[in-house]
Amino acid sequence: MELGISSFGEIRPEGVSGGARASFLAMQELIAEARMADQTGLDVFALGEHHRPDFIISAPEVALAGIASVTEHIRLTSSVTVLSSADPVRTFQQFATLDLISGGRAEIMAGRGSFTESFPLFGFSLSDYDQLFIEKLQMLLEINENETLTWKGKYRAPVTNRGVYPRPYQPSLPVWIAAGGTPASAVRAGKLGLPLIVAILGGRPAQFVPFMNLYKKAAEEAGHDLSKLQFGINSQMYISENSDQAADEFWPSYEALMNRVGLDRGWQPITREQFEYLRLPDGPLFVGSVQEVVDKILYQHQLFGHTRFLGQLVKGYIEPEKVLRCIELFGTRVAPAVRDALGKTTS
């Protein structure tokens, strides 16, 4: 199993048009986190695209290019690229450039986006939410496989016999589908034989088993080799020296994030009791001690047999050194234990 970190680059909104010092410091912390993940032997570092004042990553490929210059081994991916409101040609070019900078470590996780600020920002209608993604994914995959592009669709100007450059260092860019649990997303990824990652941020993970099975069924019916399918889980994570310490350090940031997002979406404010319920062994939150996180990863592997797990950082009010310690514990203690346990079960 590949193990990695994902982040949205959280920040408390500064409300300035220039001189964004807090954002500068947050970006330096993000680079340090990626360096720690690389040095401790983790496999993946992922950054999510947002267009909000509380996140600093609107251009994952640019931030990842900076990270590429201070890391050596870790794979670099978006989590996600909001492909519905992006130009597939430009998306490919930017990630191909990242691939050349990093020596073949770039990936794209393409999704429709659970936050929709990019649609009005770039002139797209939310009424076309699904169809935009379908068409642009098809175009991106075409570009990825062919140097010369001829394309005609509904939502973008046609292209006739034009080369798309640069080409990546890898034979082609790995393209994952990122989903939140919509059955159509599982079927789409399965039919295309693409890797699929699902964000499990609420609800019991066992409830997502039918989603994974739907993905496999669609892939099998389309003639794809099931042994080559890749399936990933992304869940919020924080590790500390013991369970209570992890919970107490993580809770203020988690409460602030969930209630800020919930205000936009009409959710009731989250309580500490609900938070503790989500931390239970069969819950979605990976917040606890090293052993608790190891056990939860292995429990979910029994459910899904997944090939990738990304622990999503929620930083908010957590001191930078504690975030780095969380990543260090993940890389030096959780990851070896998980790899050892899975190695024993497959040998």
C-alpha positions as CSV (number, residue, x, y, z in Angstrom):
1,M,0.0,0.0,0.0
2,E,1.2,3.5,-0.8
3,L,0.9,5.9,2.2
4,G,0.9,9.6,1.9
5,I,-0.2,13.1,3.0
6,S,-2.8,15.4,1.5
7,S,-3.4,19.0,2.4
8,F,-5.5,22.0,1.3
9,G,-3.0,24.5,2.7
10,E,-5.3,25.9,5.4
11,I,-4.9,29.4,6.6
12,R,-7.0,31.9,8.6
13,P,-8.2,34.5,6.1
14,E,-5.9,37.6,6.0
15,G,-8.3,40.0,4.2
16,V,-5.5,41.8,2.4
17,S,-4.8,42.5,-1.3
18,G,-1.0,42.3,-0.8
19,G,1.6,41.7,1.8
20,A,0.1,38.3,2.7
21,R,2.7,37.4,5.2
22,A,0.6,34.7,6.9
23,S,0.1,33.0,3.5
24,F,3.9,33.2,2.9
25,L,4.6,31.5,6.2
26,A,1.9,28.9,5.5
27,M,3.5,28.1,2.2
28,Q,6.9,27.6,3.8
29,E,5.3,25.3,6.4
30,L,3.7,23.3,3.6
31,I,7.1,22.9,1.8
32,A,8.6,21.8,5.1
33,E,5.8,19.2,5.6
34,A,6.5,17.8,2.1
35,R,10.2,17.6,2.8
36,M,9.4,15.7,6.1
37,A,7.1,13.3,4.2
38,D,9.9,12.6,1.7
39,Q,12.6,12.2,4.3
40,T,10.5,9.7,6.4
41,G,9.8,7.5,3.4
42,L,6.2,8.3,2.6
43,D,5.1,7.6,-0.9
44,V,2.7,10.5,-1.9
45,F,2.2,14.2,-1.2
46,A,-1.0,15.7,-2.5
47,L,-2.4,19.2,-2.6
48,G,-6.0,20.2,-3.2
49,E,-7.3,23.0,-5.4
50,H,-9.5,25.6,-3.8
51,H,-10.5,29.2,-4.5
52,R,-11.3,30.4,-1.0
53,P,-9.7,32.8,1.5
54,D,-9.1,29.9,4.0
55,F,-6.9,27.8,1.7
56,I,-3.7,28.9,-0.1
57,I,-3.6,26.2,-2.8
58,S,-5.4,27.4,-5.9
59,A,-2.7,26.1,-8.3
60,P,-1.5,22.7,-7.0
61,E,0.9,22.1,-9.8
62,V,2.8,25.4,-9.0
63,A,3.2,24.6,-5.3
64,L,4.1,21.0,-6.2
65,A,6.8,22.2,-8.5
66,G,8.4,24.1,-5.6
67,I,8.1,21.0,-3.5
68,A,9.7,19.0,-6.3
69,S,12.9,21.0,-5.9
70,V,13.4,20.1,-2.2
71,T,12.3,16.4,-2.4
72,E,13.8,13.4,-4.1
73,H,11.4,10.4,-4.1
74,I,7.9,11.2,-3.1
75,R,5.1,11.2,-5.7
76,L,3.4,14.6,-6.2
77,T,-0.2,14.9,-7.0
78,S,-3.3,17.1,-6.9
79,S,-6.1,16.2,-4.5
80,V,-7.9,17.3,-6.5
81,T,-7.6,19.3,-9.7
82,V,-11.1,20.7,-10.3
83,L,-11.1,19.6,-13.9
84,S,-14.7,20.7,-14.6
85,S,-13.6,24.4,-14.4
86,A,-10.1,23.9,-15.9
87,D,-8.8,23.7,-19.4
88,P,-7.6,20.2,-20.1
89,V,-4.8,21.4,-22.4
90,R,-3.4,23.7,-19.8
91,T,-3.8,21.2,-17.0
92,F,-1.8,18.6,-19.0
93,Q,0.9,21.1,-19.8
94,Q,1.3,22.2,-16.2
95,F,1.5,18.7,-14.9
96,A,3.8,17.6,-17.7
97,T,6.1,20.5,-16.7
98,L,5.9,19.3,-13.1
99,D,6.8,15.8,-14.3
100,L,9.9,17.1,-16.0
101,I,11.0,19.1,-13.0
102,S,10.4,16.2,-10.6
103,G,11.9,13.5,-12.8
104,G,8.7,11.6,-13.4
105,R,6.9,12.0,-10.0
106,A,3.8,13.9,-11.1
107,E,0.2,12.7,-11.0
108,I,-3.2,14.2,-11.5
109,M,-6.2,13.5,-9.3
110,A,-9.2,14.8,-11.3
111,G,-12.5,15.6,-9.7
112,R,-15.6,17.7,-10.1
113,G,-14.9,19.5,-6.8
114,S,-17.0,19.6,-3.6
115,F,-16.4,23.3,-3.3
116,T,-17.8,25.2,-6.3
117,E,-16.2,28.6,-6.1
118,S,-14.2,27.9,-9.3
119,F,-17.3,27.7,-11.5
120,P,-18.4,31.3,-11.4
121,L,-14.8,32.5,-11.1
122,F,-13.9,30.9,-14.5
123,G,-17.2,31.5,-16.1
124,F,-18.9,28.1,-15.9
125,S,-22.4,27.2,-14.9
126,L,-23.1,24.8,-12.1
127,S,-26.0,23.4,-14.1
128,D,-23.3,21.8,-16.3
129,Y,-21.5,20.4,-13.3
130,D,-21.4,16.7,-14.4
131,Q,-21.2,17.2,-18.1
132,L,-18.3,19.5,-17.9
133,F,-16.3,16.9,-16.0
134,I,-17.2,14.1,-18.4
135,E,-16.2,16.0,-21.5
136,K,-13.0,17.5,-20.0
137,L,-11.9,14.2,-18.6
138,Q,-12.2,12.6,-22.0
139,M,-10.2,15.4,-23.5
140,L,-7.5,15.1,-20.9
141,L,-7.1,11.4,-21.4
142,E,-6.9,12.0,-25.2
143,I,-4.1,14.5,-24.7
144,N,-2.3,12.1,-22.3
145,E,-2.2,9.4,-24.9
146,N,-1.5,11.4,-28.1
147,E,1.0,14.1,-28.9
148,T,-1.2,15.5,-31.6
149,L,-4.8,16.5,-30.7
150,T,-7.9,16.8,-32.8
151,W,-10.9,17.5,-30.6
152,K,-14.4,18.8,-30.7
153,G,-16.8,19.1,-27.8
154,K,-19.6,21.3,-26.4
155,Y,-17.8,23.3,-23.7
156,R,-14.5,24.2,-25.3
157,A,-13.3,25.5,-28.6
158,P,-12.3,22.7,-31.0
159,V,-8.7,21.8,-31.7
160,T,-7.5,20.4,-35.1
161,N,-4.2,18.6,-35.4
162,R,-2.3,20.5,-32.9
163,G,0.6,19.3,-30.7
164,V,0.3,19.6,-27.0
165,Y,3.7,20.3,-25.3
166,P,5.7,19.6,-23.3
167,R,5.3,15.8,-23.0
168,P,6.0,14.3,-19.6
169,Y,9.1,12.4,-18.5
170,Q,6.9,9.4,-17.7
171,P,5.3,7.5,-20.7
172,S,2.1,9.2,-19.7
173,L,0.8,11.0,-16.6
174,P,-1.0,8.8,-14.1
175,V,-4.6,10.2,-13.9
176,W,-6.8,9.2,-10.9
177,I,-10.5,9.9,-10.5
178,A,-11.3,11.5,-7.1
179,A,-14.8,11.0,-5.8
180,G,-16.9,11.6,-2.7
181,G,-19.0,8.4,-3.0
182,T,-21.3,9.1,-6.0
183,P,-22.1,5.8,-7.7
184,A,-21.7,7.3,-11.2
185,S,-18.1,8.3,-10.3
186,A,-17.3,4.7,-9.4
187,V,-18.8,3.4,-12.6
188,R,-17.1,6.0,-14.7
189,A,-13.6,5.2,-13.3
190,G,-14.3,1.5,-13.6
191,K,-15.3,1.6,-17.2
192,L,-12.2,3.6,-18.0
193,G,-9.9,1.4,-15.9
194,L,-8.6,4.4,-14.1
195,P,-7.4,4.5,-10.5
196,L,-10.1,5.7,-8.1
197,I,-9.7,7.5,-4.7
198,V,-12.6,8.2,-2.4
199,A,-12.7,10.8,0.3
200,I,-14.2,9.2,3.5
201,L,-14.7,12.2,5.8
202,G,-18.0,11.3,7.4
203,G,-20.1,8.1,7.8
204,R,-18.8,4.7,8.6
205,P,-16.2,3.4,6.1
206,A,-18.0,0.1,5.8
207,Q,-20.8,2.0,4.1
208,F,-18.4,2.6,1.2
209,V,-17.8,-1.1,0.4
210,P,-20.6,-1.2,-2.1
211,F,-19.0,1.8,-3.8
212,M,-15.8,0.0,-4.2
213,N,-17.6,-3.1,-5.4
214,L,-19.5,-1.0,-8.0
215,Y,-16.1,0.2,-9.3
216,K,-14.7,-3.3,-9.6
217,K,-17.8,-4.6,-11.3
218,A,-17.8,-1.8,-13.9
219,A,-14.1,-2.4,-14.6
220,E,-14.6,-6.1,-15.0
221,E,-17.6,-5.6,-17.4
222,A,-15.4,-3.3,-19.4
223,G,-12.7,-5.9,-19.7
224,H,-10.1,-4.5,-17.4
225,D,-7.7,-6.6,-15.4
226,L,-8.9,-6.3,-11.8
227,S,-5.5,-7.2,-10.4
228,K,-4.2,-4.0,-11.9
229,L,-6.8,-1.7,-10.5
230,Q,-5.8,0.9,-7.9
231,F,-8.2,2.1,-5.2
232,G,-7.4,4.8,-2.6
233,I,-8.8,6.2,0.5
234,N,-8.4,9.8,1.7
235,S,-9.4,10.6,5.3
236,Q,-8.5,13.3,7.8
237,M,-5.6,12.4,10.1
238,Y,-3.6,13.6,13.1
239,I,-1.2,11.5,15.1
240,S,0.4,12.3,18.5
241,E,2.1,10.5,21.3
242,N,-1.2,9.2,22.7
243,S,-4.8,9.2,21.9
244,D,-6.0,11.9,24.3
245,Q,-3.2,14.3,23.3
246,A,-4.0,13.8,19.6
247,A,-7.7,14.4,20.1
248,D,-7.2,17.5,22.3
249,E,-4.7,19.0,19.8
250,F,-6.7,18.3,16.7
251,W,-10.2,19.2,18.0
252,P,-10.0,23.0,17.8
253,S,-8.9,23.0,14.2
254,Y,-11.4,20.3,13.2
255,E,-14.2,22.1,14.9
256,A,-13.3,25.4,13.2
257,L,-13.1,23.8,9.8
258,M,-16.3,21.8,10.0
259,N,-18.3,24.7,11.3
260,R,-16.9,27.1,8.8
261,V,-17.8,24.7,5.9
262,G,-21.0,23.7,7.6
263,L,-22.1,27.4,7.7
264,D,-22.0,27.4,3.9
265,R,-23.8,24.1,3.6
266,G,-26.4,24.4,6.2
267,W,-25.0,21.8,8.7
268,Q,-25.6,21.9,12.4
269,P,-22.5,22.8,14.4
270,I,-20.4,19.8,15.3
271,T,-20.0,18.8,18.9
272,R,-17.1,17.1,20.7
273,E,-19.3,14.1,21.3
274,Q,-19.8,13.7,17.6
275,F,-16.0,14.1,17.0
276,E,-15.3,11.4,19.5
277,Y,-17.8,9.1,17.8
278,L,-16.0,9.6,14.4
279,R,-12.7,8.6,16.1
280,L,-14.0,5.1,17.1
281,P,-12.1,2.2,15.5
282,D,-14.8,1.8,12.7
283,G,-15.1,5.6,12.2
284,P,-13.6,7.8,9.5
285,L,-11.3,10.0,11.5
286,F,-7.7,8.8,11.9
287,V,-7.0,10.9,15.0
288,G,-5.1,9.1,17.8
289,S,-1.9,7.3,18.7
290,V,0.4,5.5,16.4
291,Q,-1.2,2.1,17.1
292,E,-4.7,3.4,16.7
293,V,-3.9,4.8,13.3
294,V,-2.1,1.5,12.3
295,D,-5.1,-0.5,13.4
296,K,-7.5,1.7,11.5
297,I,-5.6,1.5,8.3
298,L,-5.4,-2.3,8.5
299,Y,-9.1,-2.5,9.4
300,Q,-10.0,-0.5,6.3
301,H,-7.7,-2.6,4.2
302,Q,-9.7,-5.6,5.3
303,L,-12.8,-3.8,4.0
304,F,-11.4,-2.5,0.7
305,G,-8.1,-4.0,-0.1
306,H,-7.0,-0.5,-1.2
307,T,-3.6,0.3,-2.6
308,R,-3.3,3.9,-1.4
309,F,-4.1,5.7,1.8
310,L,-3.7,9.5,2.2
311,G,-4.0,11.2,5.6
312,Q,-5.4,14.6,5.1
313,L,-4.0,17.3,7.4
314,V,-6.3,19.7,9.1
315,K,-3.9,22.3,10.6
316,G,-5.8,25.4,11.6
317,Y,-4.6,26.0,15.2
318,I,-2.0,23.3,15.5
319,E,1.6,24.5,15.9
320,P,3.8,23.8,12.8
321,E,6.2,21.6,14.9
322,K,3.4,19.4,16.0
323,V,2.2,19.0,12.4
324,L,5.8,18.0,11.4
325,R,5.8,15.5,14.3
326,C,2.5,14.0,13.1
327,I,4.1,13.4,9.7
328,E,7.3,12.0,11.2
329,L,5.2,9.5,13.3
330,F,3.3,8.6,10.2
331,G,6.4,8.0,8.1
332,T,8.7,6.4,10.7
333,R,6.3,4.4,12.8
334,V,2.9,4.0,11.2
335,A,4.1,3.3,7.7
336,P,6.6,0.6,8.6
337,A,4.1,-1.2,10.8
338,V,1.4,-1.1,8.1
339,R,3.8,-2.3,5.4
340,D,5.1,-5.1,7.7
341,A,1.6,-6.3,8.5
342,L,0.4,-6.3,4.9
343,G,3.6,-8.0,3.8
344,K,3.0,-10.8,6.2
345,T,-0.7,-11.2,5.0
346,T,0.3,-11.4,1.4
347,S,3.5,-13.6,1.7
